[in-house]
Amino acid sequence: MRPNIEQKDTSENRLVGLLAFVQFVNILDFMMVMPLGPDFSAELRIPTSQLGIVGGSYTASAAISGLVSAFILDRFPRKKALMTVVTGLAIATFAGALSKGLASLLAARVLAGCFGGPASALALAIVADAIPVSRRGRALGVVMGAFSIASIAGVPVGLELAHAGGWRAPFIGVGALALVAVAGIWLFMREPAAQQRAPGLPRLTVGKLVAQFRKRDHLISLGLAATVMFSGFIVIPNIATFVQKNLGYPRENLGFMYRFRPP
């Protein structure tokens, strides 16, 4: 029994690590754009007052697509669905690097959000399907920890990459990472647990979704989460612009402000 247990643990760890990488790429795709605002606004002639819209367009698109996809994704094998949305995320991110103005950049970010929202939902759904309850909390913690890693390490690296190669370079880099994630899903995600939804689970309907929003505890929980995110992201998209335009902070030291290297 011992070899089987060790093999199972290795398979689970590999799956969780792969899903954490998918989540890392997805969050980095979202987080990197906001501090890059002053870089691309000058070349694309985008007023700094519009930079919040660029960041918010991804979030709004991801929220809507994530909700809509909840009624659709369960009809498809998990592996194929995840490969599809991460491939779409890669294409949309590459499209961002080809932007010529505000309209084309917004279109690329909305498209990225359309794939990014379902990618996060699928990653968490696969954990719920494939990992036993006794180990599910740890697995979810690892996958969700990708948010912090993307913020702490990914954003500063993206800023340094943009400083060295232009604002388009981080979009190309994250798009390439997304393709690496697609290859990892294709090569290492195995049947049956990682590909199929858990048997016996009822499908989501509009009535069931509405019923969840009628529960007081759910509304309080969602309201608190929305308040935390809303209050933070009122400020976060404008930090890089504010410190450079208002405080005269040098662009070459922006990576230090985000804790990547000393000035």
Backbone bond lengths (Angstrom), bond angles and torsions (degrees), N, CA, C in turn:
res aa  C-N    CA-C-N  psi(-1)  N-CA   C-N-CA  omega(-1)  CA-C   N-CA-C  phi
1 M - - - 1.457 - - 1.526 112.14 -
2 R 1.303 117.01 -29.40 1.451 119.81 -175.25 1.533 112.76 -60.75
3 P 1.374 119.31 -46.29 1.461 117.92 177.48 1.521 112.87 -58.95
4 N 1.331 117.45 -38.07 1.464 119.92 179.48 1.514 111.24 -65.12
5 I 1.335 116.72 -40.58 1.462 120.18 179.01 1.518 110.61 -64.10
6 E 1.346 116.70 -43.77 1.457 120.09 -179.78 1.517 111.00 -64.77
7 Q 1.343 116.28 -39.37 1.455 120.17 178.39 1.522 110.70 -64.79
8 K 1.313 116.33 -39.72 1.466 120.05 178.94 1.515 110.90 -65.68
9 D 1.324 117.77 -41.99 1.463 121.00 179.24 1.525 110.59 -63.51
10 T 1.344 116.35 -40.54 1.465 120.13 178.60 1.516 110.91 -63.40
11 S 1.333 116.51 -43.10 1.460 120.96 179.69 1.527 110.98 -63.47
12 E 1.320 117.53 -42.92 1.460 121.01 178.98 1.522 111.00 -65.33
13 N 1.325 117.24 -44.24 1.460 120.63 -179.83 1.530 110.90 -62.71
14 R 1.313 116.05 -39.27 1.462 119.75 178.44 1.523 110.79 -65.39
15 L 1.328 116.83 -42.22 1.458 120.61 178.56 1.518 111.30 -63.76
16 V 1.327 117.14 -46.30 1.464 120.99 -179.67 1.527 110.32 -63.74
17 G 1.334 117.08 -42.15 1.454 119.92 178.26 1.516 112.17 -62.37
18 L 1.333 117.13 -39.78 1.462 121.54 178.57 1.518 110.91 -65.21
19 L 1.334 116.93 -43.49 1.457 120.14 179.24 1.521 111.31 -67.26
20 A 1.324 117.59 -34.66 1.460 121.11 176.01 1.529 110.32 -64.11
21 F 1.332 116.74 -38.31 1.465 120.48 177.83 1.526 110.44 -66.13
22 V 1.327 117.12 -41.60 1.465 120.63 176.51 1.526 110.21 -59.66
23 Q 1.319 116.33 -44.11 1.461 120.59 179.36 1.526 110.67 -65.48
24 F 1.331 117.62 -39.11 1.457 121.91 178.15 1.527 110.56 -59.44
25 V 1.332 116.64 -48.60 1.463 120.40 -179.65 1.528 110.61 -62.75
26 N 1.313 116.15 -42.15 1.461 120.95 -179.16 1.524 111.42 -62.97
27 I 1.321 117.30 -47.42 1.464 120.76 -179.65 1.517 111.11 -68.02
28 L 1.332 117.00 -39.60 1.466 120.35 178.33 1.519 110.70 -61.77
29 D 1.321 116.88 -39.08 1.460 121.27 177.86 1.525 110.91 -57.89
30 F 1.313 115.67 -36.13 1.471 121.03 178.69 1.524 112.00 -79.92
31 M 1.348 116.62 -46.58 1.461 120.56 -171.51 1.524 113.40 -72.10
32 M 1.325 117.93 -32.63 1.459 119.93 -171.50 1.524 113.02 -69.46
33 V 1.330 117.35 -24.55 1.460 120.57 -172.96 1.520 111.59 -68.99
34 M 1.326 117.45 -36.83 1.464 119.92 -172.04 1.528 113.35 -64.69
35 P 1.335 120.49 -49.85 1.463 118.07 177.81 1.523 114.19 -71.12
36 L 1.340 117.95 -14.07 1.458 121.18 177.24 1.523 112.10 -81.70
37 G 1.322 117.49 -3.79 1.457 121.43 -175.54 1.512 114.75 -48.58
38 P 1.336 119.25 -53.28 1.465 119.11 -179.95 1.520 113.78 -61.82
39 D 1.322 117.75 -27.20 1.461 120.33 -179.82 1.520 111.68 -69.66
40 F 1.345 116.72 -51.62 1.461 117.73 -175.94 1.523 112.93 -84.25
41 S 1.331 118.35 -18.71 1.461 119.50 -179.25 1.530 111.30 -65.68
42 A 1.318 116.70 -35.90 1.458 119.83 -179.50 1.524 111.21 -67.85
43 E 1.326 116.86 -47.20 1.467 119.99 -177.07 1.524 112.00 -71.49
44 L 1.323 117.17 -37.44 1.459 120.43 -177.63 1.533 112.71 -91.42
45 R 1.331 116.11 0.90 1.474 122.09 178.98 1.534 111.69 57.23
46 I 1.308 113.93 47.43 1.459 121.08 177.57 1.521 108.27 -100.40
47 P 1.326 119.50 124.31 1.469 120.27 177.21 1.526 110.57 -59.77
48 T 1.316 116.17 140.52 1.467 119.05 -179.48 1.527 111.71 -61.06
49 S 1.326 117.25 -23.78 1.466 120.08 178.26 1.528 111.85 -68.22
50 Q 1.337 117.21 -15.22 1.458 121.10 -178.83 1.528 113.03 -97.89
51 L 1.330 117.52 -1.43 1.462 119.85 -175.74 1.529 112.61 -65.69
52 G 1.318 116.70 -33.19 1.455 119.76 177.04 1.515 112.20 -61.44
53 I 1.316 116.52 -33.03 1.465 120.58 178.88 1.521 110.26 -66.81
54 V 1.332 116.34 -37.43 1.461 119.90 179.58 1.528 110.23 -62.44
55 G 1.337 116.12 -45.20 1.454 119.28 178.17 1.516 112.89 -68.93
56 G 1.325 116.24 -40.50 1.461 120.72 -178.07 1.505 113.78 -70.86
57 S 1.327 117.64 -25.54 1.462 120.21 -178.71 1.523 111.22 -62.99
58 Y 1.328 116.63 -38.79 1.470 120.19 177.36 1.520 110.20 -64.60
59 T 1.324 116.57 -46.74 1.467 120.98 -177.10 1.526 111.49 -61.49
60 A 1.331 116.18 -46.60 1.462 120.03 -179.29 1.531 110.87 -63.38
61 S 1.322 115.83 -43.38 1.459 119.98 179.47 1.527 111.33 -64.22
62 A 1.342 116.68 -42.25 1.467 120.40 179.72 1.519 111.31 -64.36
63 A 1.331 116.86 -38.88 1.461 120.51 -179.97 1.527 111.00 -64.63
64 I 1.314 116.32 -46.18 1.462 120.29 -178.04 1.527 110.82 -68.00
65 S 1.333 116.17 -46.55 1.467 119.44 -178.26 1.528 111.31 -66.58
66 G 1.337 116.75 -35.80 1.457 119.10 177.41 1.516 111.86 -63.34
67 L 1.330 116.42 -38.58 1.464 120.60 178.69 1.525 111.40 -68.95
68 V 1.324 115.86 -45.50 1.466 119.64 -179.30 1.522 111.15 -65.35
69 S 1.344 115.81 -41.45 1.466 119.60 -176.66 1.523 112.65 -66.85
70 A 1.331 117.39 -19.26 1.467 120.03 178.16 1.526 111.77 -60.47
71 F 1.335 116.78 -25.66 1.464 120.66 179.37 1.532 112.39 -88.65
72 I 1.341 116.66 -8.67 1.467 119.98 -170.99 1.527 112.72 -115.39
73 L 1.339 116.78 -42.01 1.462 120.61 -167.20 1.526 113.40 -63.69
74 D 1.325 118.18 -28.25 1.461 120.28 -179.45 1.521 113.04 -67.66
75 R 1.311 117.13 -10.08 1.460 120.17 178.86 1.531 112.19 -82.71
76 F 1.330 116.79 -8.41 1.457 120.71 -174.72 1.527 110.52 -122.07
77 P 1.331 117.60 152.75 1.465 120.25 174.14 1.523 110.59 -57.37
78 R 1.332 116.50 141.41 1.459 120.83 -176.10 1.528 112.00 -58.37
79 K 1.315 116.45 -44.22 1.466 119.74 -175.34 1.524 111.29 -62.07
80 K 1.315 116.90 -48.69 1.461 120.19 -179.03 1.527 110.97 -64.05
81 A 1.325 116.01 -40.42 1.467 119.43 -179.94 1.525 110.84 -64.12
82 L 1.339 116.69 -44.00 1.459 119.74 -178.89 1.528 111.28 -66.52
83 M 1.315 116.75 -41.04 1.465 119.53 176.87 1.526 111.23 -61.01
84 T 1.327 116.37 -39.31 1.465 120.46 -178.69 1.518 111.52 -65.39
85 V 1.335 117.60 -47.75 1.461 119.41 -175.58 1.526 111.42 -71.45
86 V 1.336 118.10 -35.23 1.463 119.26 178.83 1.534 110.49 -71.47
87 T 1.330 117.50 -34.51 1.461 119.99 173.71 1.527 110.31 -63.39
88 G 1.328 116.45 -43.07 1.460 119.94 176.34 1.516 111.80 -61.30
89 L 1.337 117.10 -39.17 1.463 120.87 177.40 1.524 110.95 -62.22
90 A 1.327 116.77 -41.45 1.468 120.62 178.47 1.527 110.91 -62.16
91 I 1.330 116.82 -46.23 1.467 120.95 -178.71 1.525 110.28 -63.04
92 A 1.327 116.92 -43.83 1.461 120.67 -179.27 1.528 111.29 -65.26
93 T 1.331 117.07 -35.93 1.460 120.33 179.16 1.522 111.07 -69.48
94 F 1.327 116.72 -41.64 1.463 119.60 173.93 1.528 110.65 -60.81
95 A 1.333 116.96 -37.20 1.464 120.60 178.23 1.524 110.98 -62.30
96 G 1.346 116.57 -34.68 1.455 119.57 176.93 1.515 112.39 -60.39
97 A 1.330 116.85 -34.83 1.463 120.78 178.95 1.523 111.96 -68.98
98 L 1.330 117.54 -18.75 1.464 121.53 -179.03 1.522 112.65 -96.83
99 S 1.323 116.97 5.94 1.466 120.89 -175.63 1.531 111.64 -61.87
100 K 1.333 114.49 144.75 1.463 120.86 179.93 1.526 112.93 -115.51
101 G 1.312 116.73 -5.95 1.451 120.42 -178.83 1.516 110.29 -175.12
102 L 1.333 116.43 -173.18 1.457 120.80 -177.22 1.521 111.83 -62.27
103 A 1.330 117.26 -43.15 1.465 120.12 -175.93 1.527 111.28 -63.11
104 S 1.328 117.31 -46.88 1.466 119.93 -178.24 1.524 111.31 -69.32
105 L 1.340 117.35 -34.95 1.465 119.46 177.50 1.523 110.90 -67.95
106 L 1.323 117.00 -42.01 1.465 120.24 177.30 1.535 110.63 -61.83
107 A 1.314 116.34 -42.26 1.479 119.60 179.52 1.523 110.57 -61.44
108 A 1.331 116.42 -42.10 1.468 120.00 179.71 1.523 111.21 -66.05
109 R 1.334 117.22 -39.32 1.466 120.25 -179.07 1.529 111.46 -71.31
110 V 1.321 116.91 -37.59 1.468 119.58 176.00 1.524 110.12 -63.60
111 L 1.328 116.56 -41.69 1.471 120.44 178.44 1.525 110.30 -64.15
112 A 1.336 116.85 -41.35 1.470 119.92 178.07 1.528 110.56 -61.69
113 G 1.316 116.85 -40.93 1.458 120.07 178.25 1.517 112.70 -64.99
114 C 1.328 116.59 -33.94 1.464 120.54 178.36 1.522 111.62 -60.45
115 F 1.326 116.45 -30.81 1.465 120.55 178.36 1.528 111.84 -96.13
116 G 1.329 117.18 -30.07 1.459 120.35 -177.71 1.517 113.29 -67.98
117 G 1.327 117.60 -39.02 1.460 120.60 178.78 1.524 112.63 -60.67
118 P 1.338 118.53 -52.94 1.463 119.66 176.80 1.528 113.37 -62.61
119 A 1.332 118.24 -30.45 1.470 119.97 179.57 1.527 110.56 -62.41
120 S 1.332 117.04 -43.97 1.464 120.24 177.59 1.520 111.42 -64.75
121 A 1.342 116.16 -43.81 1.461 119.98 179.92 1.523 111.45 -61.48
122 L 1.328 116.63 -41.53 1.462 120.20 -179.09 1.527 111.69 -67.68
123 A 1.331 116.58 -39.88 1.464 119.58 179.12 1.523 110.67 -58.89
124 L 1.330 116.86 -45.07 1.464 120.44 -179.99 1.533 111.08 -70.30
125 A 1.330 116.97 -35.90 1.461 120.17 179.18 1.523 111.23 -65.84
126 I 1.325 117.36 -38.63 1.457 120.71 179.56 1.523 110.36 -66.10
127 V 1.329 116.93 -39.01 1.464 119.97 175.71 1.527 109.86 -60.38
128 A 1.330 116.27 -45.76 1.465 119.98 -179.48 1.524 111.76 -63.53
129 D 1.323 117.34 -34.79 1.461 121.30 -179.07 1.525 112.44 -76.19
130 A 1.332 116.36 -40.82 1.461 120.42 -166.54 1.515 115.00 -98.08
131 I 1.334 118.14 -22.55 1.461 120.78 -174.24 1.525 109.51 -103.57
132 P 1.327 118.32 128.86 1.471 120.71 177.94 1.528 111.60 -59.86
133 V 1.324 114.87 155.57 1.464 120.81 -176.44 1.524 111.70 -56.51
134 S 1.320 117.32 -36.48 1.467 120.62 -176.54 1.524 112.60 -64.89
135 R 1.348 117.46 -23.22 1.461 120.83 -178.96 1.520 112.28 -118.42
136 R 1.312 116.71 4.29 1.464 120.05 -173.44 1.530 112.30 -70.64
137 G 1.323 117.40 -37.07 1.463 120.12 -179.64 1.514 111.70 -61.40
138 R 1.323 116.43 -44.66 1.468 120.52 178.15 1.525 110.53 -62.68
139 A 1.328 116.40 -43.50 1.464 120.21 -179.34 1.525 111.21 -62.59
140 L 1.325 116.97 -43.56 1.466 120.26 177.87 1.520 110.99 -63.48
141 G 1.333 116.90 -36.99 1.456 120.43 178.22 1.523 111.94 -63.49
142 V 1.333 116.19 -39.81 1.464 120.11 178.40 1.530 110.40 -65.46
143 V 1.334 116.32 -45.45 1.461 119.86 -178.50 1.528 110.81 -65.19
144 M 1.312 117.69 -45.07 1.459 120.87 -179.21 1.527 111.79 -71.22
145 G 1.346 116.83 -23.92 1.462 119.57 177.03 1.515 112.65 -63.41
146 A 1.335 117.27 -16.89 1.460 120.38 177.29 1.524 111.58 -61.35
147 F 1.335 117.64 -27.01 1.470 121.42 177.07 1.517 109.93 -59.88
148 S 1.329 116.46 -47.56 1.462 120.76 -178.76 1.522 111.50 -66.58
149 I 1.340 116.18 -41.49 1.461 119.36 -179.34 1.525 110.55 -64.20
150 A 1.328 116.83 -41.59 1.464 120.29 178.44 1.521 111.07 -62.49
151 S 1.322 117.00 -37.48 1.462 121.02 -179.26 1.517 111.74 -72.83
152 I 1.336 116.67 -43.52 1.457 121.27 -173.43 1.520 111.87 -78.68
153 A 1.319 116.92 -43.08 1.461 120.42 -174.53 1.532 112.57 -105.41
154 G 1.327 117.03 -42.77 1.453 119.98 -173.37 1.513 114.09 -67.15
155 V 1.330 117.37 -44.37 1.463 120.41 -177.33 1.531 112.14 -64.07
156 P 1.330 119.83 -47.42 1.467 118.48 176.86 1.526 113.32 -60.25
157 V 1.329 117.06 -40.14 1.464 119.82 177.67 1.526 110.13 -61.96
158 G 1.339 116.93 -41.53 1.458 120.59 177.66 1.521 112.06 -61.89
159 L 1.315 117.06 -39.46 1.470 120.71 178.03 1.523 111.22 -64.57
160 E 1.322 116.58 -42.26 1.459 119.71 178.42 1.530 111.02 -66.91
161 L 1.318 116.10 -37.20 1.460 120.05 177.67 1.524 110.70 -64.39
162 A 1.334 116.43 -41.11 1.461 120.49 178.02 1.523 110.93 -66.83
163 H 1.329 117.14 -37.22 1.465 120.93 178.56 1.516 111.11 -64.05
164 A 1.341 116.25 -35.88 1.460 120.54 -177.63 1.522 112.74 -84.39
165 G 1.336 116.89 -38.23 1.460 119.45 -172.08 1.514 115.85 -122.23
166 G 1.335 118.49 7.35 1.454 120.40 -178.85 1.520 111.73 96.08
167 W 1.335 116.36 162.42 1.459 120.28 -172.74 1.527 112.96 -67.97
168 R 1.318 117.14 -19.34 1.465 119.46 179.59 1.528 112.19 -75.43
169 A 1.324 117.11 -23.43 1.466 121.39 -175.15 1.536 112.83 -59.21
170 P 1.347 120.64 -44.36 1.472 118.91 178.33 1.525 113.31 -62.45
171 F 1.329 117.79 -34.95 1.464 119.80 177.14 1.533 110.19 -63.50
172 I 1.328 116.13 -43.38 1.460 119.84 179.00 1.524 110.18 -64.98
173 G 1.350 116.52 -41.35 1.457 120.37 -179.75 1.517 112.73 -63.62
174 V 1.336 117.51 -45.08 1.463 120.44 -179.65 1.521 110.27 -69.32
175 G 1.332 117.48 -36.82 1.460 119.75 175.62 1.514 111.34 -60.63
176 A 1.343 116.52 -40.04 1.467 120.30 177.72 1.524 110.85 -65.71
177 L 1.337 117.75 -40.16 1.470 120.64 176.88 1.528 111.07 -62.06
178 A 1.328 116.50 -36.81 1.461 119.68 178.43 1.530 110.54 -64.26
179 L 1.324 116.99 -38.18 1.465 119.53 177.14 1.531 111.00 -67.07
180 V 1.332 116.66 -35.53 1.468 119.98 174.40 1.528 110.05 -61.74
181 A 1.342 116.29 -40.80 1.465 120.40 177.83 1.524 111.11 -62.80
182 V 1.327 117.05 -40.14 1.467 120.46 177.84 1.525 110.27 -61.20
183 A 1.338 116.21 -43.93 1.463 120.07 178.69 1.530 110.94 -62.65
184 G 1.330 116.28 -39.52 1.454 119.96 178.49 1.519 112.36 -64.53
185 I 1.329 116.64 -40.63 1.463 120.49 177.47 1.521 110.68 -62.21
186 W 1.322 116.13 -44.63 1.465 121.27 -178.57 1.529 111.89 -64.20
187 L 1.333 116.27 -39.29 1.462 120.15 -174.20 1.519 113.81 -84.42
188 F 1.343 117.07 -35.91 1.461 119.37 -166.43 1.530 115.38 -115.45
189 M 1.312 118.35 -13.26 1.458 118.46 179.24 1.520 108.99 -83.79
190 R 1.316 116.14 122.87 1.451 121.50 -171.70 1.526 112.75 -111.08
191 E 1.328 116.10 158.52 1.458 122.23 173.27 1.530 108.85 -82.43
192 P 1.339 117.59 161.80 1.461 126.13 -2.66 1.519 113.24 -94.70
193 A 1.368 116.57 -28.25 1.471 119.59 -168.15 1.513 112.71 -63.83
194 A 1.330 117.10 -37.68 1.458 119.53 -175.48 1.519 112.38 -79.18
195 Q 1.346 117.59 -12.17 1.455 119.54 -176.75 1.518 113.32 -104.80
196 Q 1.307 117.19 -30.54 1.461 119.73 -172.27 1.526 111.17 -112.16
197 R 1.315 115.59 150.75 1.452 119.76 174.17 1.526 109.01 -67.77
198 A 1.316 116.58 153.62 1.459 120.62 179.90 1.528 109.80 -60.18
199 P 1.330 118.53 132.68 1.470 120.66 -177.01 1.524 111.68 -66.06
200 G 1.303 114.76 145.97 1.459 119.32 175.35 1.511 115.47 89.01
201 L 1.325 117.73 -8.20 1.466 119.24 -179.91 1.523 109.95 -76.61
202 P 1.328 118.03 133.00 1.456 120.00 178.45 1.526 110.99 -71.29
203 R 1.312 116.16 147.97 1.461 120.12 179.08 1.528 110.43 -76.99
204 L 1.325 113.56 149.77 1.463 119.79 179.88 1.522 110.05 -73.68
205 T 1.317 115.99 137.42 1.462 121.97 174.43 1.519 108.46 -125.19
206 V 1.321 115.50 165.02 1.465 119.70 179.27 1.527 110.29 -60.56
207 G 1.318 116.54 -40.32 1.456 119.82 179.71 1.512 112.55 -61.57
208 K 1.338 117.06 -42.28 1.458 120.62 178.56 1.517 111.23 -65.84
209 L 1.327 116.75 -38.20 1.466 119.79 179.38 1.521 110.92 -66.44
210 V 1.322 116.38 -44.67 1.467 120.37 178.33 1.520 110.50 -61.09
211 A 1.316 116.64 -37.91 1.461 120.66 -179.78 1.530 111.51 -61.85
212 Q 1.325 116.70 -34.73 1.461 119.93 178.63 1.527 111.72 -66.00
213 F 1.326 116.40 -35.73 1.460 120.50 -179.72 1.535 112.49 -77.24
214 R 1.296 116.66 -8.24 1.464 119.90 176.36 1.526 112.66 -90.02
215 K 1.320 116.65 -7.92 1.461 120.51 -179.32 1.522 110.06 -85.74
216 R 1.317 115.06 128.01 1.463 120.82 -174.44 1.522 112.07 -59.98
217 D 1.325 117.12 -44.69 1.463 120.29 -178.85 1.523 111.36 -61.96
218 H 1.317 116.79 -39.42 1.458 120.56 179.13 1.522 110.82 -65.24
219 L 1.321 116.62 -42.31 1.465 120.13 -179.72 1.522 111.22 -64.58
220 I 1.325 117.20 -40.50 1.465 120.32 178.32 1.525 110.57 -63.70
221 S 1.338 115.69 -44.85 1.459 120.07 179.88 1.523 111.55 -61.98
222 L 1.327 116.76 -47.52 1.457 120.58 179.61 1.519 111.53 -65.92
223 G 1.329 116.40 -37.34 1.456 120.00 178.36 1.516 112.84 -64.13
224 L 1.335 116.61 -41.78 1.461 120.46 177.81 1.532 110.77 -64.33
225 A 1.325 116.09 -44.29 1.467 119.38 178.81 1.521 111.25 -62.17
226 A 1.335 116.32 -42.16 1.465 120.15 179.36 1.524 111.20 -64.90
227 T 1.326 117.19 -39.28 1.461 120.61 179.47 1.523 111.65 -63.85
228 V 1.334 116.12 -43.29 1.469 120.27 178.76 1.527 110.43 -61.95
229 M 1.320 116.97 -47.18 1.467 120.02 -178.71 1.523 111.67 -68.60
230 F 1.312 116.22 -41.13 1.459 120.37 -176.95 1.521 110.98 -65.24
231 S 1.317 116.64 -44.27 1.469 119.92 -178.26 1.523 111.32 -65.20
232 G 1.342 116.48 -38.12 1.456 118.82 179.72 1.511 113.05 -69.86
233 F 1.328 115.63 -43.94 1.456 118.87 -173.87 1.528 113.46 -84.89
234 I 1.311 117.92 1.62 1.455 119.45 164.47 1.529 109.86 -69.26
235 V 1.326 114.72 -33.86 1.467 121.21 -174.63 1.524 112.41 -96.83
236 I 1.347 116.97 -45.14 1.468 121.54 -169.81 1.531 113.59 -54.77
237 P 1.334 121.11 -44.60 1.465 118.98 -177.51 1.523 114.23 -62.01
238 N 1.334 116.88 -19.93 1.468 119.81 -174.23 1.524 113.96 -104.67
239 I 1.347 117.82 1.12 1.464 119.65 -175.90 1.525 111.32 -62.75
240 A 1.345 116.90 -52.97 1.462 120.12 -177.02 1.523 111.38 -60.68
241 T 1.327 116.58 -41.34 1.468 119.77 178.82 1.514 111.36 -65.19
242 F 1.323 116.83 -43.11 1.458 120.76 -177.21 1.525 111.75 -63.87
243 V 1.335 117.06 -47.69 1.466 118.67 -175.27 1.521 111.46 -69.06
244 Q 1.335 117.17 -28.85 1.470 118.73 178.88 1.525 112.42 -82.75
245 K 1.320 116.88 -45.90 1.464 120.49 -174.56 1.532 112.35 -81.10
246 N 1.329 117.34 -36.73 1.459 120.33 -175.70 1.521 113.64 -96.02
247 L 1.340 116.58 -35.70 1.453 120.09 -175.59 1.520 112.89 -103.78
248 G 1.319 117.27 -4.81 1.452 120.58 178.94 1.510 114.42 69.89
249 Y 1.325 117.69 25.32 1.466 120.73 -179.28 1.519 109.08 -68.79
250 P 1.336 118.62 131.56 1.470 120.69 -176.36 1.525 112.63 -68.65
251 R 1.324 116.04 136.88 1.469 120.97 -178.68 1.525 111.78 -60.87
252 E 1.332 117.47 -35.75 1.460 119.59 -176.62 1.522 112.94 -67.14
253 N 1.344 117.51 -16.32 1.463 121.09 178.80 1.523 112.95 -102.54
254 L 1.332 116.78 7.64 1.453 119.08 -176.24 1.530 111.35 -65.25
255 G 1.323 117.20 -32.73 1.456 119.98 176.51 1.519 111.79 -61.73
256 F 1.343 116.90 -34.70 1.467 120.83 177.40 1.523 110.50 -65.67
257 M 1.316 116.74 -38.95 1.467 119.73 179.33 1.526 110.83 -61.39
258 Y 1.324 114.97 -32.49 1.463 119.27 176.80 1.519 111.61 -95.28
259 R 1.346 116.33 17.02 1.476 123.79 170.44 1.526 113.65 68.67
260 F 1.331 116.81 46.11 1.466 118.11 176.05 1.520 112.17 -105.29
261 R 1.324 117.47 -43.88 1.455 119.38 -179.24 1.522 109.31 -151.60
262 P 1.330 117.95 160.03 1.470 120.42 177.51 1.525 110.13 -73.11
263 P 1.338 117.83 154.60 1.462 120.33 179.15 1.518 111.55 -69.31
